[in-house]
Amino acid sequence: MPSLPTRRRRAAALVAALLAVPLTATGALASPAPVKPAAAPAESRPLAATPPMGWNNWAHYMCDISEQTVVHNADALVSKGLAAKGYNTLTVDDCWMTKSRDSAGELVADPARFPHGMAWLGDYLHARGLKFGIYEDAGSSTCGGYPGSGQPQGGGPEHFAQDAATFASWGVDYLKLDGCNLYVAPGQTKEQAYRQAYDAEAAALADVGRDIVFSESAPAYFQTGEWGNPGWFSVLSWVGKDGQLWREGYDIATYDPNKPGTSRWSSVLTNYGYNRWIGRYAKPGNWNDPDFVLAGAPGLTADESRSQVALWSMMAAPLILSSDVAALSPAGLAALGNTALVAIDQDSL
């Protein structure tokens, strides 16, 4: 856990960002010149030395994902200036693949959704200075029912090494590994099964010859309420050995196009509630992830948008948007692009 002086400095910086930064004519926070913290030498910096920033489709589009959607949001991150602020990793969540592997056991991108294929998408993002993230599952199938990397139900060969090599060949920079449908063998505890699967993925990623940030969802499958439980804390104690960040609780509320004005603020507060107690697990290269940032998207007011960015920043949480970036509100854009708040989130300490 950070020392008291460190926490006081972070709190003071947050107060300065929220109160001392002048307002624009629209009431949104203006962006002062950033104060860059001293960085460690590159060779000593761990993977994901500061909390990852970027975009993921799930909370806005869910399974309605396609190459066109990713390209649309990638271009918007660049044109809106958010990529230059650090929001540079675009992750394709569940439902991107076909319902079965090919004859060689390889994952196959849905040709209707991704007509140019995943390697092309990686090249497109990299050409724009962005990074490419992808989703898989540690179980026998993903939460949406697509092929997982883990053992089939009842036991058998898994695909961690094969899939990691595939992702590396596509130019993937970031892997989100969910935990649905995970097989627990006779004599194993649930935690032992999850640790075995996530250890296997970590080992596979270490062997592909490419730096791939590893986002783990294991703790989320052990959470029971804001205060947690012994099993949850046990999982939190080891996930940092395998990956760089982890989802540790409930998903944030998804957008409902049939009820676009429905408030999602209570979901933001719920995720803040379970994340605020566990700062002791966070450090450079290891981050607690309370899920997506909704600032500027339907379901949050201007004040709520600004507040979520501030709360996530003070917790050193990943800033991963899940929205239609081109349609973000001006107030939301101002909050997301506030260099003082981003500097707090990205503080190298």
C-alpha positions as CSV (number, residue, x, y, z in Angstrom):
1,M,0.0,0.0,0.0
2,P,1.4,3.5,-0.8
3,S,2.9,5.3,2.2
4,L,0.9,8.1,3.8
5,P,3.0,10.9,2.2
6,T,2.5,9.2,-1.2
7,R,-1.2,9.0,-0.7
8,R,-1.3,12.7,0.5
9,R,0.6,13.7,-2.7
10,R,-1.9,11.9,-4.9
11,A,-4.8,13.4,-3.0
12,A,-3.3,16.8,-3.3
13,A,-2.8,16.4,-7.0
14,L,-6.3,15.3,-7.5
15,V,-7.7,18.3,-5.6
16,A,-5.5,20.5,-7.8
17,A,-6.8,18.9,-10.9
18,L,-10.4,19.2,-9.9
19,L,-10.4,22.6,-8.3
20,A,-7.5,24.6,-9.6
21,V,-8.0,23.9,-13.3
22,P,-10.1,26.7,-14.8
23,L,-13.4,26.0,-16.5
24,T,-14.1,26.7,-20.1
25,A,-17.1,28.6,-21.3
26,T,-19.1,25.4,-21.4
27,G,-18.3,24.5,-17.8
28,A,-15.9,21.7,-18.8
29,L,-12.5,21.5,-17.3
30,A,-9.8,23.1,-19.4
31,S,-6.6,21.2,-20.0
32,P,-3.4,22.7,-18.5
33,A,0.0,21.8,-19.7
34,P,0.9,18.4,-18.3
35,V,3.5,17.9,-15.6
36,K,5.4,14.8,-16.6
37,P,6.7,12.6,-13.7
38,A,10.3,11.3,-13.9
39,A,10.3,8.0,-15.8
40,A,12.3,5.0,-15.0
41,P,14.9,3.9,-17.6
42,A,13.1,2.0,-20.4
43,E,15.0,-1.2,-19.7
44,S,13.8,-1.3,-16.1
45,R,10.2,-0.5,-16.8
46,P,7.8,-3.4,-16.6
47,L,5.1,-4.1,-19.2
48,A,2.2,-1.8,-18.6
49,A,4.3,0.4,-16.3
50,T,1.3,2.7,-16.0
51,P,-2.4,1.8,-16.3
52,P,-3.4,0.9,-19.8
53,M,-5.6,3.4,-21.7
54,G,-7.8,2.8,-24.8
55,W,-11.1,1.5,-26.0
56,N,-13.1,-1.7,-25.9
57,N,-16.4,-2.3,-27.7
58,W,-18.3,-4.4,-25.1
59,A,-20.2,-1.9,-22.9
60,H,-21.6,0.0,-25.9
61,Y,-21.8,-2.6,-28.8
62,M,-21.6,-5.9,-27.0
63,C,-21.7,-8.6,-29.7
64,D,-22.6,-6.2,-32.4
65,I,-18.9,-5.9,-33.3
66,S,-17.2,-5.7,-36.7
67,E,-14.1,-4.5,-38.5
68,Q,-16.0,-1.3,-39.5
69,T,-16.9,-0.6,-35.8
70,V,-13.3,-0.9,-34.7
71,V,-12.0,1.2,-37.5
72,H,-14.6,3.9,-36.9
73,N,-13.6,4.2,-33.2
74,A,-9.9,4.0,-34.0
75,D,-10.2,6.9,-36.4
76,A,-12.3,8.8,-33.8
77,L,-9.7,8.4,-31.1
78,V,-7.2,9.9,-33.4
79,S,-9.4,12.7,-34.8
80,K,-10.7,13.7,-31.3
81,G,-7.2,14.0,-29.9
82,L,-7.7,11.2,-27.4
83,A,-5.1,8.9,-28.9
84,A,-2.5,11.6,-28.4
85,K,-3.6,11.8,-24.7
86,G,-2.8,8.1,-24.3
87,Y,-6.0,6.3,-25.2
88,N,-4.2,4.1,-27.7
89,T,-5.2,0.4,-27.3
90,L,-8.3,-0.8,-29.1
91,T,-9.6,-4.2,-27.9
92,V,-12.1,-6.4,-29.8
93,D,-14.2,-8.2,-27.2
94,D,-16.3,-11.4,-27.4
95,C,-18.1,-12.7,-30.5
96,W,-15.4,-11.8,-33.0
97,M,-14.7,-15.4,-34.1
98,T,-16.6,-18.2,-35.8
99,K,-18.4,-20.8,-33.6
100,S,-15.8,-23.5,-34.3
101,R,-12.0,-23.8,-34.9
102,D,-10.7,-24.8,-38.3
103,S,-9.3,-28.3,-39.1
104,A,-5.9,-27.4,-37.6
105,G,-7.5,-26.2,-34.4
106,E,-6.9,-22.6,-35.1
107,L,-9.3,-19.7,-34.2
108,V,-11.0,-18.1,-37.2
109,A,-12.2,-14.5,-37.3
110,D,-15.8,-14.3,-38.5
111,P,-15.4,-13.4,-42.2
112,A,-18.7,-11.5,-42.3
113,R,-17.7,-9.3,-39.4
114,F,-14.0,-9.0,-40.2
115,P,-13.6,-9.5,-44.0
116,H,-10.0,-8.4,-44.1
117,G,-9.0,-10.6,-41.1
118,M,-7.3,-9.9,-37.8
119,A,-3.8,-9.4,-39.1
120,W,-5.1,-6.7,-41.4
121,L,-6.8,-5.0,-38.5
122,G,-3.6,-5.1,-36.4
123,D,-1.7,-3.5,-39.3
124,Y,-4.4,-0.8,-39.7
125,L,-4.2,0.1,-36.0
126,H,-0.4,0.0,-35.9
127,A,-0.2,2.3,-38.9
128,R,-2.1,4.9,-37.0
129,G,0.2,4.6,-33.9
130,L,-2.4,2.5,-32.0
131,K,-2.2,-0.9,-30.4
132,F,-4.3,-4.0,-31.0
133,G,-6.2,-5.9,-28.3
134,I,-8.2,-9.0,-28.5
135,Y,-10.5,-11.2,-26.3
136,E,-10.4,-14.8,-25.4
137,D,-11.5,-17.0,-22.5
138,A,-9.7,-19.4,-20.1
139,G,-12.6,-21.8,-20.3
140,S,-13.9,-24.3,-22.8
141,S,-16.0,-21.5,-24.5
142,T,-16.3,-17.8,-24.2
143,C,-19.2,-16.1,-22.3
144,G,-20.9,-15.7,-25.7
145,G,-20.4,-19.4,-26.7
146,Y,-17.4,-19.1,-29.0
147,P,-14.3,-21.3,-28.8
148,G,-12.3,-20.8,-25.6
149,S,-8.6,-21.5,-25.1
150,G,-9.1,-23.7,-22.0
151,Q,-9.8,-27.4,-21.5
152,P,-13.1,-28.8,-22.8
153,Q,-15.6,-29.8,-20.2
154,G,-14.7,-33.2,-18.9
155,G,-11.0,-32.6,-19.6
156,G,-8.7,-32.8,-22.6
157,P,-6.2,-30.7,-24.6
158,E,-6.2,-26.9,-24.2
159,H,-5.2,-24.3,-26.7
160,F,-3.3,-21.6,-24.7
161,A,0.0,-21.9,-26.6
162,Q,-1.6,-22.3,-30.0
163,D,-3.9,-19.3,-29.5
164,A,-1.1,-17.1,-28.0
165,A,1.0,-17.8,-31.1
166,T,-1.9,-16.9,-33.4
167,F,-2.4,-13.6,-31.6
168,A,1.3,-12.8,-31.8
169,S,1.2,-13.5,-35.6
170,W,-1.7,-11.1,-35.9
171,G,0.2,-8.3,-34.1
172,V,-1.8,-8.4,-31.0
173,D,-0.5,-6.1,-28.2
174,Y,-3.1,-6.8,-25.4
175,L,-5.1,-9.9,-24.5
176,K,-8.2,-9.8,-22.3
177,L,-8.8,-13.4,-21.0
178,D,-12.2,-14.0,-19.5
179,G,-13.2,-16.8,-17.2
180,C,-16.5,-18.3,-18.3
181,N,-17.1,-22.0,-18.6
182,L,-13.8,-23.0,-17.0
183,Y,-13.5,-26.7,-16.3
184,V,-12.8,-27.7,-12.7
185,A,-11.3,-31.2,-12.7
186,P,-12.2,-33.8,-10.0
187,G,-10.2,-33.1,-6.9
188,Q,-9.5,-29.5,-7.8
189,T,-10.8,-26.5,-6.1
190,K,-12.3,-23.7,-8.2
191,E,-9.4,-21.5,-7.4
192,Q,-6.8,-24.1,-8.3
193,A,-8.5,-24.6,-11.7
194,Y,-8.5,-20.8,-12.4
195,R,-4.9,-20.5,-11.3
196,Q,-3.8,-23.4,-13.5
197,A,-5.5,-21.8,-16.6
198,Y,-4.2,-18.3,-16.0
199,D,-0.7,-19.6,-15.3
200,A,-0.8,-21.6,-18.6
201,E,-1.8,-18.4,-20.5
202,A,1.0,-16.4,-18.9
203,A,3.5,-19.1,-19.8
204,A,2.2,-19.2,-23.4
205,L,2.4,-15.4,-23.8
206,A,6.0,-15.5,-22.4
207,D,7.0,-17.9,-25.2
208,V,5.6,-16.0,-28.3
209,G,8.5,-13.5,-28.6
210,R,6.2,-10.5,-28.5
211,D,5.2,-8.2,-25.6
212,I,1.5,-8.7,-25.0
213,V,-0.2,-7.0,-22.0
214,F,-2.3,-9.6,-20.2
215,S,-5.6,-8.6,-18.7
216,E,-7.1,-11.3,-16.4
217,S,-10.7,-11.7,-15.4
218,A,-10.1,-14.4,-12.8
219,P,-10.9,-12.3,-9.6
220,A,-14.3,-11.3,-11.0
221,Y,-15.4,-14.9,-10.7
222,F,-14.8,-14.9,-7.0
223,Q,-16.2,-11.6,-6.0
224,T,-19.2,-11.4,-3.6
225,G,-20.1,-7.8,-2.9
226,E,-18.1,-4.7,-2.1
227,W,-16.1,-6.1,0.8
228,G,-15.0,-9.3,-1.0
229,N,-14.3,-12.7,0.6
230,P,-11.2,-14.8,1.5
231,G,-11.3,-16.6,-1.9
232,W,-11.4,-13.3,-3.8
233,F,-8.5,-11.9,-1.8
234,S,-6.6,-15.1,-2.4
235,V,-7.0,-14.8,-6.2
236,L,-6.0,-11.1,-6.0
237,S,-2.8,-12.2,-4.2
238,W,-1.5,-14.2,-7.3
239,V,-2.9,-12.7,-10.5
240,G,-0.2,-10.1,-10.5
241,K,2.4,-12.8,-11.1
242,D,0.7,-13.8,-14.3
243,G,-0.5,-10.5,-15.8
244,Q,-0.5,-6.7,-15.7
245,L,-4.2,-5.9,-14.9
246,W,-7.3,-7.8,-13.8
247,R,-11.0,-7.3,-13.7
248,E,-11.9,-8.0,-10.1
249,G,-15.7,-7.4,-10.0
250,Y,-19.0,-6.8,-11.7
251,D,-19.2,-5.6,-15.3
252,I,-20.2,-2.0,-15.7
253,A,-23.7,-1.4,-17.0
254,T,-24.0,-1.8,-20.8
255,Y,-25.7,0.7,-23.1
256,D,-29.3,-0.1,-24.1
257,P,-30.1,1.5,-27.5
258,N,-33.8,1.0,-26.7
259,K,-33.5,3.1,-23.6
260,P,-30.5,5.4,-24.3
261,G,-31.3,7.8,-21.5
262,T,-31.1,5.2,-18.7
263,S,-28.7,6.3,-16.0
264,R,-25.6,4.1,-15.5
265,W,-24.2,6.1,-12.6
266,S,-25.2,3.6,-9.9
267,S,-23.1,1.0,-11.8
268,V,-20.1,3.4,-11.8
269,L,-20.5,3.8,-8.0
270,T,-20.8,0.1,-7.5
271,N,-17.5,-0.6,-9.3
272,Y,-15.8,2.3,-7.4
273,G,-17.1,0.7,-4.2
274,Y,-15.3,-2.7,-4.6
275,N,-12.2,-1.2,-6.2
276,R,-11.4,1.5,-3.7
277,W,-10.3,-0.9,-0.9
278,I,-7.6,-2.9,-2.8
279,G,-5.0,-0.4,-3.7
280,R,-2.3,-2.5,-2.1
281,Y,-2.4,-4.9,-5.1
282,A,-1.5,-2.1,-7.6
283,K,2.0,-1.0,-8.6
284,P,3.8,-0.4,-11.8
285,G,3.0,-3.4,-14.0
286,N,0.0,-4.5,-11.9
287,W,-3.4,-2.7,-11.9
288,N,-6.8,-3.2,-10.4
289,D,-9.4,-2.8,-13.2
290,P,-12.9,-1.6,-12.2
291,D,-14.1,-1.9,-15.8
292,F,-14.8,0.6,-18.5
293,V,-15.0,4.4,-18.5
294,L,-18.4,5.7,-19.7
295,A,-17.6,9.4,-19.6
296,G,-19.3,11.3,-22.4
297,A,-21.5,8.3,-23.3
298,P,-25.3,8.0,-22.8
299,G,-26.2,7.3,-19.2
300,L,-23.9,9.8,-17.4
301,T,-24.4,13.5,-17.0
302,A,-21.5,15.9,-17.5
303,D,-20.8,16.0,-13.8
304,E,-20.9,12.2,-13.5
305,S,-18.6,11.9,-16.5
306,R,-16.1,14.2,-14.9
307,S,-16.4,12.4,-11.6
308,Q,-15.8,9.0,-13.1
309,V,-12.6,10.1,-14.8
310,A,-11.5,11.6,-11.5
311,L,-12.4,8.5,-9.4
312,W,-10.7,6.1,-11.8
313,S,-7.6,8.4,-12.0
314,M,-7.2,8.6,-8.2
315,M,-7.4,4.8,-8.0
316,A,-4.7,4.4,-10.8
317,A,-7.3,2.4,-12.7
318,P,-7.0,1.6,-16.5
319,L,-8.8,4.2,-18.5
320,I,-10.5,2.1,-21.1
321,L,-13.4,3.7,-22.9
322,S,-16.4,1.7,-24.1
323,S,-18.6,4.0,-26.2
324,D,-19.1,5.4,-29.7
325,V,-16.1,7.7,-29.5
326,A,-17.3,9.9,-32.4
327,A,-20.5,10.6,-30.5
328,L,-19.0,11.5,-27.1
329,S,-20.3,14.7,-25.5
330,P,-18.1,17.8,-25.4
331,A,-18.1,17.7,-21.6
332,G,-17.1,14.0,-21.7
333,L,-14.3,14.7,-24.1
334,A,-13.1,17.5,-21.9
335,A,-13.0,15.2,-18.9
336,L,-11.3,12.4,-20.7
337,G,-8.7,14.7,-22.2
338,N,-8.0,16.6,-19.0
339,T,-4.2,16.4,-18.9
340,A,-4.1,17.0,-15.1
341,L,-6.4,14.0,-14.4
342,V,-4.6,11.8,-16.9
343,A,-1.3,12.7,-15.3
344,I,-2.6,11.5,-12.0
345,D,-3.7,8.2,-13.5
346,Q,-0.5,7.8,-15.3
347,D,1.8,8.9,-12.5
348,S,4.9,6.6,-12.7
349,L,4.9,6.1,-8.9
